[in-house]
Amino acid sequence: MNTQLINWQSISQQQKVDALARPAIADNALLSTQVANILAQVQKQGDKALFSLTEQFDGIALKTLLVTNDQVEQAKLALTAKRLKAINTAYEQIKSFHSAQTPKDIFVETCPGVKCTLKTEAIESVGLYIPAGSAPLPSTVLMLGVPAQLAGCKRTVLVCPPDKEGQLANEILVAAQLCGIKEIYTIGGAQAVAALAYGTETIQAVNKVFGPGNRYVTEAKKQLSQQVAGFAIDMPAGPSEVLVIADEQANPAFIAADLLSQAEHGADSQVILLTDSEALIGQVADELENQVALLSRREIAELALKQSRLILTKDMAQAVEVSNLYGPEHLIVQTEEPQQLLRDLRNAGSIFVGAYTPESAGDYASGTNHVLPTYGYSKVISSLSLADFSRRYTVQEISKTGLSNLAECIIELTDAEGLDAHQRAVTIRLED
């Protein structure tokens, strides 16, 4: 096995920086140009470009982009009762947690006659990008669709690459129906994001797009957020990652399973173990070798393990320090007293506490959202929540008495800044 074993105490400062470096995200001129060309084609040709690009990249000549209600109902009939129950259970769990995030307006009378309100309103239209890749992702439909539904977005649009028959997975369609999504289109890649940003004859533009994707999708989101006025994206995206903090009491088989659950996402995923137990590192290394051999995605996981780390720290305090430096997407704490570490752990997209809290639970059914900041962005960006599907704005109402109370302050500050018109907007009212 090629996972690196590192003693944090015995390496230089530069080696520490290198040890926590992420796999490089492809950001070359060729990718940028390729995506820019796709975006320009969609902007110019609309639906014609979407059909042409789908045939080029997905190998299917579509006759229509829109998924009908009949197709959704047929998808529901095609699933087993067990599969339907699982999707419904996950939906209810996610809904339960996100319902508790419903915001309330804040009203403050900052001084007599000056009333200020902070209001929250749903984003009018949102687009949800659901990757297809090697497997359908109904969990991502729920993670994006449930908060959009609860926030009250007037229009929610789902896009997903079609299979070779031009269809979407039954699980995708059933999850979308649960979330009240009525607009579903069989389109993926950079061209799907372009359609959501620019709009075409069939797909009306949205205000904000959510969801993970490959490097073309990620590049498209980045370019379009900088080019299209009023168009926003959820967060910067990078390869999936997990960091486990464990002590000598931890179960090495559990740890290896958690590391591999992220390693199988992609060859550019990164997994890290931090522990103060040299014996545990050896046990986890053995478990990784044994368990990876059993995976259906073994080759992918093995490639990810090549850029992953098993790090020996002096103690748990140092493990916390290293974790905070790295800022993982997923952080798993498998120690005898995990709550003690939580007081000092800061930078993580989502934290999983205790031996029986696998990251997989958060991915599917615990209720928290699995759309999380990667690539160290957990230091400054939050995990996806209900708030991301809303915008906040302020309202103020001031009486003549209230303006009189503020006048001296405003006049003095406008004078300091040399903004006469601002000052006159106050004094003309008081002279009236």
C-alpha positions in Angstrom: 0.0 0.0 0.0 1.3 3.4 -1.0 -0.2 5.6 1.8 2.5 7.8 3.3 3.4 7.3 7.0 4.6 10.5 8.6 6.0 11.3 12.1 4.9 14.9 12.6 7.6 15.6 15.2 10.5 14.6 12.9 9.8 16.6 9.8 10.6 20.2 8.8 8.2 23.1 8.5 8.2 22.8 4.7 7.6 19.0 4.9 4.6 19.7 7.2 3.2 22.1 4.6 3.8 19.5 1.8 2.2 16.7 4.0 -1.0 18.7 4.2 -1.0 19.8 0.6 -4.1 18.8 -1.4 -3.9 17.0 -4.8 -3.6 19.7 -7.5 -6.9 20.7 -9.0 -6.6 20.9 -12.8 -6.7 24.6 -13.6 -5.0 24.8 -16.9 -5.5 27.1 -19.9 -6.8 24.3 -22.0 -9.6 23.4 -19.6 -10.5 27.1 -19.2 -10.7 27.5 -23.0 -12.7 24.4 -23.6 -15.3 25.4 -21.0 -15.4 29.0 -22.3 -16.1 27.6 -25.8 -19.0 25.4 -24.4 -20.5 28.4 -22.6 -20.3 30.6 -25.6 -21.9 27.9 -27.8 -24.9 27.6 -25.3 -25.3 31.3 -25.0 -25.4 31.7 -28.8 -27.3 28.6 -29.9 -29.5 27.8 -26.9 -31.3 24.4 -27.1 -29.5 23.5 -30.3 -26.2 23.6 -28.5 -27.5 21.5 -25.6 -28.7 18.7 -28.0 -25.4 18.8 -29.9 -23.2 18.8 -26.8 -25.1 16.0 -25.2 -24.7 13.9 -28.3 -21.0 14.8 -28.4 -20.2 14.1 -24.7 -22.8 11.7 -23.5 -23.3 9.7 -26.7 -27.1 10.1 -26.9 -29.2 12.0 -29.5 -32.0 13.4 -27.4 -35.4 14.4 -28.8 -36.4 16.4 -25.7 -34.7 17.7 -22.6 -37.7 17.8 -20.2 -38.7 14.8 -18.1 -42.4 14.4 -18.0 -44.7 13.7 -15.0 -45.5 10.3 -16.5 -41.8 9.3 -16.5 -41.6 10.3 -12.8 -44.6 8.2 -12.0 -43.2 5.2 -13.9 -39.9 5.6 -12.0 -41.8 5.4 -8.7 -43.5 2.2 -9.8 -40.2 0.7 -10.9 -38.6 0.9 -7.5 -38.9 -1.7 -4.8 -40.8 -0.9 -1.6 -37.5 -1.2 0.3 -35.8 1.4 -2.0 -38.7 3.7 -1.8 -38.7 3.4 2.0 -35.0 4.3 2.2 -35.5 7.4 0.0 -38.4 8.5 2.2 -36.6 7.9 5.4 -33.6 9.9 4.3 -36.0 12.7 3.1 -37.7 12.9 6.5 -34.4 12.9 8.4 -33.0 15.7 6.3 -36.3 17.6 6.4 -36.4 17.3 10.2 -32.9 18.9 10.7 -33.3 21.6 8.1 -36.8 22.6 9.3 -35.2 23.7 12.6 -33.1 26.2 10.6 -36.1 28.3 9.6 -35.1 32.0 10.2 -37.1 34.7 11.9 -37.2 38.4 11.1 -35.2 40.6 13.5 -36.7 43.9 14.5 -34.8 46.6 16.5 -35.6 50.2 17.3 -32.1 51.4 17.4 -33.2 54.8 18.9 -36.6 56.4 19.4 -38.2 56.8 15.9 -35.6 54.6 14.1 -37.0 51.2 13.3 -34.7 48.6 11.6 -35.6 45.1 10.4 -33.6 42.2 9.1 -35.8 40.1 6.8 -35.2 36.8 5.1 -36.7 35.8 1.8 -36.2 32.7 -0.4 -34.2 33.0 -3.6 -36.7 33.1 -6.4 -35.2 30.5 -8.7 -32.5 27.9 -8.0 -30.8 25.2 -10.2 -29.7 21.9 -8.7 -26.9 20.0 -10.6 -26.9 16.3 -9.9 -23.9 14.3 -11.2 -24.6 10.9 -12.8 -21.1 9.5 -13.3 -20.8 5.8 -12.3 -23.9 5.8 -10.1 -27.0 7.8 -9.5 -27.0 10.2 -6.5 -30.5 10.5 -5.0 -28.8 11.6 -1.8 -27.6 14.7 -3.4 -31.1 15.4 -4.8 -32.4 15.3 -1.2 -29.5 17.4 0.2 -30.2 20.2 -2.3 -34.0 19.7 -2.9 -35.1 19.6 0.7 -33.7 23.0 1.8 -34.9 24.5 -1.5 -38.4 23.2 -0.7 -38.3 24.4 2.9 -36.9 27.8 2.0 -39.9 28.3 -0.4 -38.0 28.9 -3.6 -40.7 29.6 -6.2 -38.8 27.7 -8.9 -36.4 24.7 -8.5 -34.8 23.2 -11.6 -32.9 19.9 -11.6 -30.4 19.0 -14.3 -28.6 15.7 -14.5 -26.7 13.9 -17.4 -28.7 11.2 -19.1 -27.7 7.6 -19.5 -27.1 6.0 -22.9 -30.9 5.6 -23.3 -31.4 9.3 -22.6 -33.0 8.5 -19.2 -32.3 9.5 -15.6 -32.1 7.0 -12.7 -35.5 6.1 -11.1 -34.1 7.1 -7.7 -33.2 10.6 -9.0 -36.7 11.2 -10.2 -38.5 9.8 -7.1 -36.3 11.9 -4.8 -37.0 15.0 -6.9 -40.7 14.4 -6.7 -40.5 14.2 -2.9 -38.8 17.6 -2.9 -41.6 19.1 -5.0 -39.3 19.6 -8.1 -41.4 19.9 -11.2 -38.7 21.0 -13.7 -36.3 18.2 -14.5 -34.0 18.2 -17.5 -31.7 15.5 -19.0 -28.7 17.7 -19.5 -25.3 17.6 -17.7 -21.8 19.0 -17.9 -20.7 22.6 -18.4 -23.5 23.0 -20.9 -26.1 22.4 -18.2 -24.7 25.1 -15.9 -24.6 27.4 -18.9 -28.2 26.8 -19.6 -29.1 27.6 -16.0 -27.1 30.8 -16.1 -28.0 32.1 -19.5 -31.3 30.4 -20.2 -32.4 28.7 -23.4 -35.6 28.2 -25.3 -36.5 25.3 -23.0 -34.7 26.1 -19.7 -35.3 29.4 -18.1 -32.3 31.0 -16.3 -32.0 30.7 -12.5 -30.5 33.0 -9.9 -28.2 30.5 -8.2 -26.9 27.0 -8.9 -26.0 24.3 -6.4 -24.4 20.9 -6.6 -21.1 19.1 -7.2 -19.7 18.1 -10.6 -16.5 17.2 -12.5 -13.8 19.7 -13.3 -15.7 21.0 -16.4 -18.8 21.7 -14.2 -16.7 23.3 -11.6 -14.9 25.5 -14.1 -18.2 26.4 -15.7 -19.6 27.5 -12.4 -16.6 29.6 -11.7 -16.6 31.3 -15.0 -20.4 32.0 -15.1 -20.4 33.4 -11.6 -17.9 36.0 -12.8 -19.7 36.7 -16.1 -23.4 36.7 -15.6 -24.9 39.5 -13.5 -27.1 38.2 -10.7 -26.0 34.6 -11.1 -24.4 32.9 -8.0 -23.0 29.5 -7.1 -23.1 27.6 -3.8 -19.4 27.2 -3.0 -16.0 26.5 -4.5 -15.6 22.7 -5.1 -12.7 20.4 -4.9 -12.0 16.6 -4.5 -13.6 14.9 -1.5 -11.6 14.5 1.7 -11.8 13.0 5.2 -9.6 13.4 8.2 -9.8 11.0 11.2 -8.5 11.8 14.7 -8.1 8.6 16.7 -6.4 7.5 19.9 -5.1 4.0 20.9 -8.6 3.0 22.0 -10.0 3.4 18.5 -11.0 0.5 16.3 -8.5 0.3 13.3 -11.1 -1.6 11.1 -13.6 1.3 11.6 -11.0 3.9 10.8 -9.9 2.1 7.6 -13.5 1.7 6.5 -14.0 5.5 7.0 -10.9 6.4 5.1 -11.8 4.1 2.2 -15.4 5.5 2.1 -13.9 8.7 0.9 -11.0 7.2 -1.1 -13.5 5.4 -3.4 -15.1 8.8 -4.4 -12.3 9.5 -6.9 -8.6 9.1 -7.6 -8.0 12.7 -6.5 -9.7 12.2 -3.1 -7.6 12.6 0.0 -7.8 10.8 3.3 -5.7 11.5 6.5 -5.3 9.8 9.8 -4.0 11.7 12.8 -3.1 9.7 15.9 -0.7 9.6 18.8 -0.5 5.8 18.7 2.2 4.3 16.6 0.6 0.8 17.1 -2.7 2.1 15.7 -1.0 3.4 12.5 0.3 0.0 11.8 -3.0 -1.6 12.4 -4.9 0.9 10.2 -2.3 0.4 7.4 -2.9 -3.4 7.5 -6.7 -2.9 7.5 -6.5 -0.5 4.6 -4.6 -3.2 2.6 -7.1 -5.9 3.5 -10.3 -3.8 3.0 -9.3 -2.1 -0.2 -8.9 -5.4 -1.9 -12.7 -6.1 -1.4 -13.9 -2.9 -3.0 -15.7 -2.7 -6.3 -13.9 0.6 -6.9 -10.6 -0.8 -5.7 -8.5 0.9 -8.5 -9.9 4.3 -7.7 -9.4 3.9 -4.0 -5.8 2.7 -4.4 -5.0 5.8 -6.5 -6.5 8.0 -3.8 -4.5 6.3 -1.1 -1.3 7.2 -2.9 -1.8 10.9 -1.9 -3.2 10.2 1.5 -1.4 10.3 4.9 -1.1 8.4 8.2 0.4 10.9 10.6 1.8 10.2 14.0 1.4 13.2 16.4 2.9 13.8 19.8 -0.5 13.9 21.5 -4.2 14.6 20.9 -3.6 18.4 21.3 -1.2 18.3 18.4 -3.6 16.2 16.3 -6.2 18.9 16.9 -3.7 21.6 15.8 -2.9 19.7 12.6 -6.6 19.2 11.8 -7.3 22.9 12.2 -4.4 23.7 9.9 -5.8 21.3 7.2 -9.5 22.2 7.6 -11.0 19.0 6.3 -14.4 18.6 4.5 -15.3 15.7 6.8 -13.7 15.3 10.3 -14.2 12.0 12.2 -13.2 11.9 15.9 -12.8 8.4 17.2 -11.3 8.9 20.7 -12.2 7.8 24.2 -13.4 11.2 25.2 -14.3 13.0 21.9 -16.3 15.8 23.5 -13.1 17.1 25.0 -11.5 17.7 21.6 -14.6 19.4 20.2 -13.9 22.5 22.3 -10.7 23.2 20.3 -11.7 21.8 16.8 -12.6 24.7 14.6 -12.1 24.2 10.9 -14.2 21.4 9.4 -17.2 21.2 7.0 -18.9 18.5 9.2 -17.7 16.7 12.3 -18.6 13.0 13.1 -18.2 12.2 16.8 -17.6 8.7 18.3 -16.9 5.2 17.0 -20.5 4.7 15.7 -20.8 7.9 13.7 -19.5 7.0 10.2 -19.2 9.7 7.6 -21.6 7.6 5.5 -24.4 8.5 7.9 -24.0 12.2 7.1 -23.9 11.4 3.4 -27.3 9.8 3.5 -29.5 9.9 6.5 -28.5 11.5 9.7 -30.1 14.7 8.6 -27.2 17.1 8.2 -26.2 18.3 4.8 -23.5 16.5 2.8 -22.7 19.5 0.5 -19.6 20.7 2.3 -16.6 23.0 1.7 -13.5 21.2 0.4 -9.9 22.2 -0.2 -9.5 24.1 3.1 -12.5 26.3 2.5 -14.0 25.0 5.7 -11.9 27.7 7.4 -14.1 30.4 5.8 -17.2 28.8 4.2 -20.0 27.0 6.0 -21.7 23.6 5.1 -24.8 24.0 3.0 -27.9 24.9 5.0 -31.3 26.4 4.6 -29.8 29.9 4.7 -28.0 29.3 1.4 -31.4 29.2 -0.4 -32.5 32.5 1.0 -31.2 36.1 1.0 -31.3 38.6 3.8 -32.1 42.3 3.4 -32.8 45.2 5.7 -35.8 47.6 6.0 -35.7 50.9 7.9 -38.5 53.3 8.8 -37.6 56.6 10.4 -40.0 59.2 11.8 -39.2 62.9 11.7 -38.3 62.7 15.4 -36.0 59.8 14.7 -34.3 61.7 11.9 -33.8 64.6 14.2 -32.2 62.3 16.7 -29.7 61.1 14.1 -29.2 64.4 12.2 -26.2 65.6 14.2 -24.4 62.3 13.7 -25.1 62.1 9.9 -24.3 65.8 9.3 -20.9 65.5 11.1 -19.9 62.3 9.2 -21.1 63.5 5.8 -19.1 66.7 6.4 -16.0 64.5 7.2 -16.5 62.6 4.0 -17.3 65.7 1.9 -20.6 64.3 0.6 -22.8 67.4 0.5 -25.7 65.8 -1.3 -25.9 63.1 1.4 -26.1 65.8 4.1 -28.6 67.9 2.2 -30.9 64.8 2.0 -31.2 65.0 5.8 -31.2 68.8 6.4 -33.9 69.5 3.7 -36.3 67.2 5.5 -35.7 68.9 8.9 -36.1 72.4 7.3 -39.5 71.4 5.8 
